Amino acid sequence: MPPMSKKLPTRQEDYSLWYNEIVKRAGLAENSAVRGCMVIKPYGYAIWEKMQRQLDDMFKRTGHENAYFPIFIPKSLFEAEEKNAEGFAKECAVVTHYRLQTDPDRPGKLRVDPAAKLEEELIVRPTSEAIIWSTYKNWVQSYRDLPLLINQWANVVRWEMRTRLFLRTAEFLWQEGHTAHATAEEAVAETRQMLDVYAEFAEEHMALPVVKGVKTPNERFAGAEDTYCIEALMQDGKALQAGTSHFLGQNFAKAFDVQFANKEGVREYVWGTSWGVSTRLMGALVMAHSDDEGLVLPPKLAPIQVVIVPIYKSGELDALLERIKPIQMGLIARGISVKVDARDTERPGFKFAEWEMKGVPVRLAIGARDLDNGTVEVARRDTKAKMSLPLADIVASVDQLLIDIQHDMHEKAKQFRATHTTRVDSYDEFKRVLDNEAGFVLAHYDGTSETEERIKDETKATVRCLALNEPDEDGTCMVTGKPSTRRAYFARAY
């Protein structure tokens, strides 16, 4: 996609517009003809595929298998677990009819056939616990059938009126794991294990530092006993929930009568978990790393890791491409994805700007004179640093450079989080930091839903999590003065 001539808005000027423009100009996604839904374009989908492939490998290494369940859920099944149904009720799209017919009053147009009303409405899945647990009843008979470790890659619909590409759309892509276990201890261990998988993926592949924690009852998944999460900080100082893992207890097992015979032959309800990440991770990737010139991608998730731009005069291109080919093949042999931009319709400066907008980690500008001199001009996308490297070692040098970029992007994001995490002891200081510095704010509160709601109403900040690595610490609630045993992570959030 050619870069637009109009300069990209800066993060300082308008962060929201900056984000939307990068998503569109980098060719990641665009709004669709369906209000609230998006079209994920090939370049954006290529990033999602790399995320999906890596996560899928990690799931399978931990013993999970993929399956697929229907997109439609009968209303009676959906409402079987009351808390879950109530929690998602306002976001549900509902199918009421199964046929259209020609409209007798409007030639060439269609209408819903009034005679084709469904006996029972079908919910378009906002999450799959209901349909999956109703199926598990048939799959689980004895302890020999457990644990049941299933993952699904799918789309879901949660009706949204205020949407933003990748971050909040009516339809989005995700994976959802749903597991059943013989004991509560096994289910909790599974919940924590999958949280660790998500955190490892975010840190190692997205170069995104995250805080692992548990949600408060107010923020817990509807129908869960506990919700664990990973929370990341974006460059505007807002938090983004990047993944969740839920300990469901026996709530869904009881709602759908999923029982097993234990080793003593006694019937028991199984214990459940569910966990998921979505295309929201694409939004996190953009907001955590990109700059005022466009997208910045960590090498492990970049569809194109190295772009080679030939620098040539008229009539020289074919000969130069032959001399470039050994470099290209050498990089490919090391598992590096390479694009040679041999278009003769655009000047090098145009190509540089386009690949910069798309966030390609490394750019090589190669001309005949450079090759004659035994050097290659190399540019890093993350720091914009340019260097001249020896041709003889260029493949090994670029390979190492990609490793360095991945590491440095993580360190930069980690440093940003450190400088935007503040410990406060008073409510006035809490509000001042939120308004002037943003980021994570660690503060004591009394743990009640009432105080949590008051803070949310008055400051628009929510408890992001109770961090798993945050030590107990006696203190007093910044709002009520009541005793508190630990600090919580607060932030304004997406």
C-alpha positions as CSV (number, residue, x, y, z in Angstrom):
1,M,0.0,0.0,0.0
2,P,1.6,3.3,-1.0
3,P,2.0,5.7,1.9
4,M,-0.4,8.6,1.9
5,S,1.1,12.0,1.1
6,K,-0.5,13.6,4.2
7,K,1.8,13.3,7.2
8,L,0.8,10.9,9.9
9,P,-0.6,12.6,13.0
10,T,1.7,12.4,16.0
11,R,1.0,10.5,19.2
12,Q,1.2,13.8,21.0
13,E,-1.3,15.5,18.8
14,D,-4.0,12.9,18.7
15,Y,-3.2,9.4,19.9
16,S,-6.5,7.9,18.8
17,L,-6.2,9.3,15.3
18,W,-2.5,8.3,15.1
19,Y,-3.5,4.7,16.0
20,N,-6.4,4.5,13.5
21,E,-4.2,6.0,10.7
22,I,-1.4,3.5,11.3
23,V,-3.8,0.6,11.2
24,K,-5.1,1.8,7.8
25,R,-2.0,3.2,6.2
26,A,0.2,0.2,7.1
27,G,-2.4,-2.0,5.5
28,L,-3.5,-3.9,8.6
29,A,-7.3,-3.4,8.5
30,E,-10.1,-1.2,7.5
31,N,-13.8,-0.6,8.3
32,S,-16.2,-2.8,6.5
33,A,-19.6,-2.3,4.9
34,V,-21.0,-3.9,8.1
35,R,-21.2,-1.3,10.8
36,G,-18.9,-2.2,13.7
37,C,-17.0,-4.9,11.8
38,M,-13.6,-4.8,10.2
39,V,-11.8,-6.3,7.2
40,I,-8.4,-7.6,8.2
41,K,-6.2,-7.0,5.1
42,P,-3.5,-9.5,4.0
43,Y,-0.6,-7.7,5.7
44,G,-2.5,-7.5,9.0
45,Y,-3.7,-11.1,8.7
46,A,-0.1,-12.3,8.1
47,I,0.8,-10.9,11.5
48,W,-2.2,-12.6,13.1
49,E,-1.2,-15.9,11.4
50,K,2.3,-15.6,13.0
51,M,0.6,-15.0,16.4
52,Q,-1.8,-17.9,15.8
53,R,1.0,-20.3,14.7
54,Q,3.2,-19.6,17.7
55,L,0.3,-19.8,20.2
56,D,-1.0,-22.9,18.6
57,D,2.4,-24.6,19.0
58,M,2.6,-23.5,22.6
59,F,-0.9,-24.9,23.3
60,K,-0.1,-28.2,21.7
61,R,3.2,-28.4,23.7
62,T,1.0,-28.2,26.8
63,G,-1.2,-31.1,25.7
64,H,-4.1,-29.3,24.1
65,E,-6.0,-30.3,21.0
66,N,-8.0,-28.2,18.5
67,A,-11.7,-28.7,17.8
68,Y,-14.5,-26.7,16.4
69,F,-18.0,-26.0,17.8
70,P,-21.1,-24.3,16.2
71,I,-21.4,-20.5,15.9
72,F,-25.0,-20.8,16.9
73,I,-26.1,-21.5,20.5
74,P,-29.8,-22.2,21.4
75,K,-31.1,-19.6,23.9
76,S,-32.0,-22.4,26.4
77,L,-28.4,-23.6,26.4
78,F,-27.0,-20.1,26.6
79,E,-29.1,-19.2,29.7
80,A,-28.3,-22.4,31.6
81,E,-25.4,-20.8,33.5
82,E,-27.2,-17.7,34.8
83,K,-24.2,-15.5,35.6
84,N,-22.6,-16.1,32.2
85,A,-25.9,-15.4,30.4
86,E,-26.6,-12.3,32.3
87,G,-23.0,-11.0,31.8
88,F,-23.2,-11.3,28.0
89,A,-27.0,-10.6,27.4
90,K,-26.6,-7.0,26.3
91,E,-24.0,-7.9,23.7
92,C,-25.7,-10.8,22.0
93,A,-26.8,-10.9,18.3
94,V,-29.8,-13.2,18.0
95,V,-31.1,-15.2,15.0
96,T,-34.9,-15.3,15.0
97,H,-35.7,-16.4,11.4
98,Y,-34.2,-18.9,8.9
99,R,-35.4,-17.7,5.5
100,L,-35.9,-14.6,3.3
101,Q,-38.5,-14.1,0.5
102,T,-39.1,-11.6,-2.2
103,D,-40.9,-8.5,-1.0
104,P,-44.3,-8.2,-2.8
105,D,-44.4,-4.4,-2.0
106,R,-40.8,-3.7,-3.3
107,P,-40.0,-5.4,-6.6
108,G,-36.4,-6.8,-6.6
109,K,-36.0,-6.6,-2.8
110,L,-36.1,-9.1,0.0
111,R,-37.8,-9.4,3.4
112,V,-37.8,-11.8,6.3
113,D,-40.3,-14.5,5.7
114,P,-42.7,-14.1,8.6
115,A,-43.6,-17.8,8.4
116,A,-39.9,-18.8,8.9
117,K,-39.7,-17.9,12.6
118,L,-37.4,-20.3,14.6
119,E,-39.0,-22.3,17.4
120,E,-36.1,-21.2,19.6
121,E,-33.9,-18.2,19.0
122,L,-30.2,-18.9,18.3
123,I,-27.5,-16.7,19.9
124,V,-24.5,-15.9,17.7
125,R,-21.6,-17.0,20.0
126,P,-20.2,-14.2,22.1
127,T,-18.2,-17.0,23.9
128,S,-18.6,-20.8,23.7
129,E,-18.9,-22.1,27.2
130,A,-22.5,-23.0,26.8
131,I,-22.3,-25.0,23.6
132,I,-19.0,-26.6,24.6
133,W,-20.1,-27.7,28.1
134,S,-23.4,-29.1,26.7
135,T,-21.1,-31.2,24.4
136,Y,-18.7,-32.3,27.2
137,K,-21.7,-34.0,28.9
138,N,-21.5,-36.6,26.2
139,W,-17.7,-36.8,26.2
140,V,-17.0,-37.3,29.9
141,Q,-18.2,-40.5,31.7
142,S,-15.3,-41.5,34.0
143,Y,-12.0,-40.3,35.4
144,R,-10.3,-42.0,32.4
145,D,-11.8,-39.3,30.1
146,L,-10.1,-36.5,32.1
147,P,-8.4,-34.1,31.7
148,L,-10.2,-32.9,28.6
149,L,-7.9,-30.2,27.0
150,I,-9.6,-28.5,24.1
151,N,-8.9,-25.3,22.2
152,Q,-10.9,-23.6,19.4
153,W,-9.8,-21.0,16.9
154,A,-13.0,-19.1,15.9
155,N,-14.8,-15.8,15.5
156,V,-17.2,-14.4,18.0
157,V,-19.7,-11.6,18.0
158,R,-20.2,-9.1,20.8
159,W,-22.5,-6.3,19.6
160,E,-20.6,-3.0,20.0
161,M,-21.8,0.4,18.9
162,R,-18.6,2.3,19.7
163,T,-15.9,0.4,17.9
164,R,-12.2,0.8,17.1
165,L,-10.2,-1.4,14.7
166,F,-8.8,-4.5,16.5
167,L,-9.5,-3.1,20.0
168,R,-13.2,-3.3,20.0
169,T,-15.3,-4.6,17.1
170,A,-18.6,-6.4,16.9
171,E,-16.9,-9.4,15.4
172,F,-13.4,-10.5,16.1
173,L,-11.1,-13.5,15.9
174,W,-9.7,-15.4,18.9
175,Q,-8.9,-18.7,20.4
176,E,-10.8,-20.1,23.4
177,G,-9.5,-23.0,25.5
178,H,-12.1,-25.0,27.5
179,T,-10.8,-27.8,29.8
180,A,-12.3,-30.2,32.2
181,H,-10.5,-31.7,35.2
182,A,-11.1,-34.3,38.0
183,T,-10.0,-31.9,40.8
184,A,-10.1,-28.2,41.7
185,E,-6.3,-28.3,42.1
186,E,-5.8,-29.6,38.5
187,A,-8.1,-26.9,37.1
188,V,-6.4,-24.1,39.0
189,A,-3.0,-25.4,37.8
190,E,-4.3,-25.4,34.3
191,T,-5.6,-21.8,34.7
192,R,-2.2,-20.6,35.9
193,Q,-0.3,-22.6,33.3
194,M,-2.2,-20.9,30.5
195,L,-1.7,-17.5,32.0
196,D,2.0,-18.2,31.9
197,V,1.8,-19.3,28.3
198,Y,0.1,-16.0,27.4
199,A,2.7,-14.0,29.4
200,E,5.6,-15.9,27.7
201,F,4.1,-15.2,24.3
202,A,3.6,-11.5,25.0
203,E,7.1,-11.1,26.4
204,E,9.1,-13.3,24.0
205,H,7.2,-12.7,20.7
206,M,5.4,-9.4,21.0
207,A,8.3,-7.8,23.0
208,L,5.5,-6.6,25.3
209,P,6.1,-6.6,29.1
210,V,3.0,-7.7,31.0
211,V,1.8,-7.8,34.6
212,K,0.3,-11.1,35.6
213,G,-2.5,-10.9,38.1
214,V,-6.0,-11.8,39.3
215,K,-9.1,-9.7,38.7
216,T,-11.4,-8.4,41.4
217,P,-14.9,-9.8,41.7
218,N,-16.2,-6.7,39.9
219,E,-13.9,-7.4,36.9
220,R,-14.2,-11.2,36.9
221,F,-15.5,-13.1,33.9
222,A,-19.2,-13.9,34.2
223,G,-19.5,-17.4,35.5
224,A,-16.0,-17.8,36.8
225,E,-14.7,-18.3,40.3
226,D,-11.4,-16.5,39.5
227,T,-10.1,-14.6,36.5
228,Y,-6.4,-14.3,35.9
229,C,-5.1,-11.8,33.4
230,I,-2.1,-10.2,31.7
231,E,-2.1,-6.4,31.6
232,A,0.0,-4.3,29.3
233,L,0.7,-0.6,29.2
234,M,0.3,1.4,26.0
235,Q,2.3,4.5,25.0
236,D,-0.5,6.8,26.0
237,G,-0.4,5.5,29.5
238,K,-3.6,3.4,29.3
239,A,-3.7,-0.2,30.2
240,L,-4.9,-3.0,27.9
241,Q,-6.0,-6.4,29.0
242,A,-4.0,-8.7,26.7
243,G,-5.3,-12.1,27.8
244,T,-7.4,-13.9,30.4
245,S,-7.6,-17.3,32.0
246,H,-10.6,-18.3,34.1
247,F,-11.0,-20.9,36.8
248,L,-14.7,-21.8,36.4
249,G,-15.0,-24.1,39.4
250,Q,-17.9,-26.5,38.9
251,N,-20.4,-23.8,37.7
252,F,-20.7,-24.9,34.1
253,A,-20.4,-28.6,35.0
254,K,-23.4,-28.2,37.3
255,A,-25.3,-26.1,34.8
256,F,-24.9,-28.8,32.1
257,D,-24.7,-31.8,34.3
258,V,-21.1,-32.8,33.4
259,Q,-20.3,-35.6,35.8
260,F,-17.7,-38.4,35.9
261,A,-17.2,-41.6,37.9
262,N,-14.0,-41.3,40.1
263,K,-11.7,-44.2,40.8
264,E,-14.0,-45.3,43.7
265,G,-17.0,-45.2,41.3
266,V,-18.6,-42.1,42.9
267,R,-20.2,-39.6,40.6
268,E,-18.7,-36.1,40.8
269,Y,-18.9,-32.9,38.9
270,V,-15.8,-31.9,36.9
271,W,-13.9,-28.7,37.4
272,G,-13.5,-26.3,34.5
273,T,-11.3,-23.6,32.9
274,S,-11.5,-21.3,29.9
275,W,-8.9,-19.0,28.5
276,G,-8.5,-16.8,25.5
277,V,-6.7,-14.1,23.5
278,S,-8.0,-12.3,20.5
279,T,-7.1,-10.0,17.6
280,R,-7.0,-7.3,20.3
281,L,-3.4,-8.3,20.5
282,M,-2.9,-6.7,17.1
283,G,-4.0,-3.4,18.6
284,A,-1.6,-3.9,21.5
285,L,1.3,-4.5,19.1
286,V,0.6,-1.3,17.3
287,M,0.1,0.9,20.4
288,A,3.0,-0.5,22.4
289,H,5.8,-0.1,19.8
290,S,4.9,2.2,16.9
291,D,6.2,5.7,16.4
292,D,5.2,8.9,14.5
293,E,6.5,7.5,11.2
294,G,4.4,4.3,11.3
295,L,4.3,0.7,12.5
296,V,7.2,-0.8,14.3
297,L,7.1,-4.6,14.4
298,P,9.1,-7.0,16.6
299,P,11.0,-9.3,14.2
300,K,9.4,-12.5,15.5
301,L,6.0,-11.3,14.4
302,A,6.9,-9.3,11.3
303,P,5.6,-10.9,8.0
304,I,8.6,-9.4,6.3
305,Q,11.7,-9.2,8.5
306,V,14.1,-7.8,5.9
307,V,13.4,-5.7,2.9
308,I,16.1,-5.2,0.2
309,V,15.8,-2.0,-1.9
310,P,18.0,-2.1,-5.0
311,I,19.7,1.3,-5.8
312,Y,20.3,1.4,-9.5
313,K,20.5,3.5,-12.6
314,S,18.5,2.8,-15.8
315,G,19.4,-0.5,-17.4
316,E,21.2,-1.8,-14.3
317,L,18.4,-3.5,-12.4
318,D,18.6,-7.1,-13.8
319,A,22.3,-7.3,-13.2
320,L,22.0,-5.9,-9.7
321,L,19.3,-8.3,-8.8
322,E,21.5,-11.2,-9.8
323,R,24.3,-9.9,-7.4
324,I,21.7,-9.4,-4.6
325,K,20.3,-12.9,-4.9
326,P,23.0,-14.7,-2.8
327,I,22.3,-12.3,0.0
328,Q,18.5,-12.9,-0.3
329,M,19.0,-16.7,-0.4
330,G,21.5,-16.7,2.5
331,L,18.9,-14.9,4.7
332,I,16.1,-17.2,3.6
333,A,18.3,-20.2,4.5
334,R,18.5,-18.9,8.0
335,G,14.7,-18.8,8.2
336,I,14.5,-15.0,7.7
337,S,11.6,-13.7,5.6
338,V,12.9,-11.4,2.9
339,K,11.3,-9.1,0.3
340,V,13.2,-7.7,-2.6
341,D,11.4,-4.5,-3.7
342,A,12.4,-4.6,-7.4
343,R,9.5,-2.3,-8.6
344,D,10.8,0.0,-11.3
345,T,7.8,2.3,-10.9
346,E,8.8,3.9,-7.6
347,R,11.9,5.7,-6.4
348,P,14.0,4.4,-3.5
349,G,12.8,7.2,-1.1
350,F,9.2,6.2,-1.8
351,K,10.0,2.6,-1.0
352,F,11.9,3.5,2.2
353,A,8.8,5.5,3.4
354,E,6.4,2.7,2.6
355,W,8.4,-0.1,4.3
356,E,9.0,2.2,7.3
357,M,5.2,2.7,7.5
358,K,4.7,-1.1,7.4
359,G,7.2,-1.6,10.2
360,V,9.7,-3.9,8.5
361,P,12.5,-4.4,11.1
362,V,15.5,-4.2,8.8
363,R,16.1,-2.5,5.5
364,L,19.0,-3.1,3.2
365,A,19.8,-0.5,0.5
366,I,22.1,-2.2,-2.0
367,G,23.7,-0.6,-5.1
368,A,26.4,-1.8,-7.5
369,R,28.9,0.6,-6.0
370,D,28.2,-0.7,-2.4
371,L,28.8,-4.3,-3.6
372,D,32.0,-3.3,-5.4
373,N,33.2,-1.7,-2.2
374,G,32.2,-4.8,-0.2
375,T,29.6,-3.0,2.0
376,V,25.8,-2.9,2.5
377,E,23.8,0.0,4.0
378,V,21.6,-1.4,6.8
379,A,18.8,0.5,8.6
380,R,17.0,-0.5,11.8
381,R,13.3,0.4,11.9
382,D,13.1,0.6,15.7
383,T,15.8,3.1,16.3
384,K,16.2,4.4,12.7
385,A,20.0,3.9,13.0
386,K,21.8,3.4,9.8
387,M,25.1,1.6,9.4
388,S,27.4,0.3,6.7
389,L,28.2,-3.4,7.3
390,P,30.7,-5.7,5.5
391,L,29.2,-7.6,2.7
392,A,31.2,-10.8,3.6
393,D,29.3,-11.1,7.0
394,I,26.0,-9.5,6.0
395,V,23.8,-12.6,6.5
396,A,25.2,-13.4,10.0
397,S,25.1,-9.6,10.9
398,V,21.5,-9.2,9.9
399,D,20.5,-12.4,11.7
400,Q,22.1,-11.1,14.9
401,L,20.6,-7.6,14.3
402,L,17.1,-9.1,14.3
403,I,17.8,-10.8,17.6
404,D,19.1,-7.4,19.0
405,I,16.0,-5.6,17.7
406,Q,13.6,-8.1,19.4
407,H,15.5,-7.7,22.7
408,D,15.8,-3.9,22.5
409,M,12.1,-3.4,21.7
410,H,11.2,-5.4,24.8
411,E,13.7,-3.5,26.9
412,K,12.3,-0.1,25.6
413,A,8.8,-1.1,26.5
414,K,9.9,-2.4,29.9
415,Q,11.6,0.9,30.6
416,F,8.5,2.8,29.6
417,R,6.4,0.8,32.0
418,A,8.9,1.3,34.8
419,T,8.8,5.1,34.3
420,H,5.0,5.1,34.1
421,T,4.3,3.0,37.2
422,T,3.8,5.1,40.4
423,R,3.1,4.1,44.0
424,V,0.8,6.5,45.8
425,D,-0.6,6.7,49.3
426,S,-3.4,9.3,49.0
427,Y,-6.5,9.7,46.9
428,D,-5.5,13.2,45.8
429,E,-2.1,12.0,44.7
430,F,-3.8,9.1,42.9
431,K,-6.0,11.5,40.9
432,R,-3.0,13.8,40.2
433,V,-0.9,11.0,38.7
434,L,-3.8,9.7,36.6
435,D,-4.4,13.2,35.1
436,N,-0.8,14.3,34.7
437,E,1.4,11.2,34.3
438,A,-1.0,8.3,33.5
439,G,0.3,4.7,33.5
440,F,-0.1,2.1,36.2
441,V,-0.8,3.4,39.7
442,L,-0.2,1.1,42.7
443,A,-2.4,2.0,45.6
444,H,-4.1,0.6,48.6
445,Y,-7.9,0.2,48.7
446,D,-10.2,-1.7,51.0
447,G,-11.1,-4.4,48.5
448,T,-14.9,-3.6,48.5
449,S,-17.0,-3.4,45.4
450,E,-18.4,-0.1,46.6
451,T,-15.0,1.6,46.9
452,E,-13.9,0.1,43.6
453,E,-17.1,1.5,41.9
454,R,-16.6,4.9,43.5
455,I,-13.0,5.1,42.2
456,K,-14.2,4.1,38.7
457,D,-17.0,6.7,38.7
458,E,-14.8,9.5,40.0
459,T,-11.6,8.9,38.1
460,K,-12.4,6.5,35.2
461,A,-9.7,4.2,36.5
462,T,-10.3,0.6,37.3
463,V,-8.5,-2.1,39.2
464,R,-6.5,-3.8,36.5
465,C,-5.4,-6.6,38.7
466,L,-4.0,-7.8,42.0
467,A,-0.5,-8.7,40.7
468,L,0.7,-12.2,41.5
469,N,4.2,-10.9,42.2
470,E,3.2,-7.9,44.4
471,P,4.0,-8.7,48.0
472,D,1.6,-8.3,50.9
473,E,1.9,-4.9,52.5
474,D,-0.1,-3.5,55.4
475,G,-1.6,-0.1,54.6
476,T,-4.8,1.9,54.6
477,C,-7.3,2.5,51.8
478,M,-6.7,5.8,50.0
479,V,-10.4,6.4,49.9
480,T,-12.0,5.1,53.1
481,G,-9.0,4.8,55.4
482,K,-9.9,1.2,56.2
483,P,-7.2,-1.4,56.5
484,S,-5.6,-2.9,53.3
485,T,-3.2,-5.8,53.0
486,R,-1.8,-5.2,49.5
487,R,-1.6,-2.6,46.7
488,A,-3.6,-3.0,43.5
489,Y,-2.7,-2.0,40.0
490,F,-5.0,0.8,38.8
491,A,-5.1,2.5,35.4
492,R,-7.4,4.0,32.9
493,A,-7.8,1.3,30.2
494,Y,-9.0,0.3,26.8
